[in-house]
Structure formats: C-alpha cells, structure tokens
Amino acid sequence: MEQTTEIIKMVPLQQYVLFCALIFSIGVIGVLIKRNALVIFMSIEMMLNSINLLLVAFSVYHNDPNGQVFVFFVMLVAAAEVAVGLALLVMVYRHTHSIDINFLNKLKW
C-alpha cells in the first residue's frame, strides 16, 4: 500500500486535475452531441470515473481516506444508474426498435 501511495505521489496533483478535466470534458461532449442512448450512458460513466479518479488523487495527496470512501458510494450509485438506465433502454428498444433518443417523442401520450 505504501508503494502504491508513493507511485501516485510521483505525478504532480495538477496533472491529475488536468487529466480528469479532459476526461470529464470528453464525457460532457459525448452527452451533448451523441443521439445514441448507449453512448450517452458511456459518456456519463466517463464523467463519473473522472470524478472518482480525482477524489482518489486528492485523498492520497492529503492522506485522508474520506475521499476513497466517497468513491465507493459514487460507484454504487453508478452501478444503480446503469442497471435502471439499461432496463429503461431495453423497454424503449422493444417499443420503438431504436435506441436513438430522438424517437422518444413517440412515447408521449
């Protein structure tokens, strides 16, 4: 464990922040541009994982395990989001035979 902490601290914290900001930005662009529901779910997962990486980096640099505990709860919420989101996606596909989110207007009353 001590060896892993030293390896993480070899990289400056600013580089972790820049890397996580880049990954988060790619996720935001994927959510805003793409129309495929699966790609949107993957982009949301990218954003959540970039936040998790940043929380772990700050946690290691400040020798505080609270960030890593919070990452565990974020991962639980992400798993629940994927389960519910994919269930909804399967139901939409069965009804419209497409996973394009523009076809969701057909589900209106």
Buried (B, 14 or more C-beta within 10 A) or exposed (E): EEEEEEEBEEEEBEEBEEBBEEBBEBBBEBBEEBEBBEBBBBBBBBBBBBBBBBBBBBBBBEEEEEBBEBBEEBEEEBEEBBEEBEEEBEEBEEEBEBBEBEBEEEEEE
